[in-house]
Amino acid sequence: MLRKQAANALPRRQVIKLALAALALPALPRTARTFVYPARPVRLIVGYAPGGATDITARLIAQRLSERMGQQFIVDNRPGATTNLATEQVVRAPPDGHTLLMATAANAINATLFQKLNFDFVNDMAPVAGVIRMQNVLEVHPTVPASTVPELIAYARANPGRLIVGSAGNGSPGHLSAELFGMMTGTKMLHIAYRGIAPALADLLGGRIHVLFDNMATAIEHIESGKVRGLAVTTTFRSSLLPNLPTIAESVPGYEASSWYGVTAPKGTSSEVVDALNGEINAALADRSIVARFAALGGEPLVGSPADFGKLIADEAEKWSKVVRFAGTKPE
């Protein structure tokens, strides 16, 4: 009887060992698999029409990533709803790194500007890498009796509501740059929202508005020709293109407003994919030709880790939320 039980026990032990070995087999391919990314072409979605600074930046980076990563990075322009259409498309995409967003300062502003969005940009996106921080220029029509920021502040305080400031639209970075200026200096200018920066600039050149927070790429030609007067740049660093222009912060300590672009992915994208993209983007930003192109746009590379870019997004969302609430800004 005992010999019979012992004879039956050995097969049971073998069965248990075989079962455990079988359970372990499916894990082997996962452990041993090779990380491959990208596995197919990648879409880099831009929330603006072709031809603008965001689109130019996206195409520069997409070209370098295509060359470096062995797959095509395709710029997909999806303008509309102040970048919200493009952003939602990326938020809803599979988190596999094959659909990315060229995020901008507008995304941080929209987090507060729009009361009802189908996504939470700060929490529904995985920050990948910053790309560029661009300077804007505070410029005035030559008829404005101010050649410096302190003179503009003094005139605006003495004439509340008399100066007209234009922008590319309600809640645009240029509009909120002006509102931040007013909040920090105690000045009030009348705001007119245009459908894009081009008509606003046309009215500045024609003297129909007095003040504009314009991007460097479009402002420099008119400043150098004397058609408008540049007073200062909006970043904390001076411009190599217009080195004689001070920063606003030199007269208004703490003022900073810039246009920045970077790459984000849907929340849940693996750290392997995020780190791979971050490393390749930072490598592209070290390319001298990229640095030169960015300088011509009035910007500098925004090199850093995913955590660095995530902090920038969070800080910008918090800063602009205060300005939106202060100004009572509503979307168009």
HELIX and SHEET records of a PDB file:
HELIX    1   1 LEU A    2  ALA A   24  1                                  23    
HELIX    2   2 ALA A   27  ALA A   32  1                                   6    
HELIX    3   3 ALA A   53  MET A   69  1                                  17    
HELIX    4   4 ALA A   81  THR A   83  5                                   3    
HELIX    5   5 ASN A   84  VAL A   91  1                                   8    
HELIX    6   6 ALA A  105  LEU A  113  1                                   9    
HELIX    7   7 PHE A  121  ASP A  124  1                                   4    
HELIX    8   8 VAL A  149  ALA A  158  1                                  10    
HELIX    9   9 PRO A  173  THR A  185  1                                  13    
HELIX   10  10 ILE A  197  LEU A  205  1                                   9    
HELIX   11  11 MET A  216  SER A  225  1                                  10    
HELIX   12  12 ILE A  248  GLU A  250  5                                   3    
HELIX   13  13 SER A  271  LEU A  285  1                                  15    
HELIX   14  14 ARG A  288  ALA A  296  1                                   9    
HELIX   15  15 PRO A  306  ALA A  327  1                                  22    
SHEET    1   A 6 PHE A  73  ASN A  77  0                                        
SHEET    2   A 6 VAL A  42  VAL A  46  1                                        
SHEET    3   A 6 THR A  99  THR A 104  1                                        
SHEET    4   A 6 SER A 259  PRO A 266 -1                                        
SHEET    5   A 6 MET A 125  MET A 134 -1                                        
SHEET    6   A 6 GLY A 299  PRO A 301 -1                                        
SHEET    1   B 5 LEU A 190  ALA A 193  0                                        
SHEET    2   B 5 ILE A 164  SER A 167  1                                        
SHEET    3   B 5 VAL A 211  ASN A 215  1                                        
SHEET    4   B 5 ASN A 136  VAL A 140 -1                                        
SHEET    5   B 5 ARG A 229  VAL A 233 -1                                        
END                                                                             
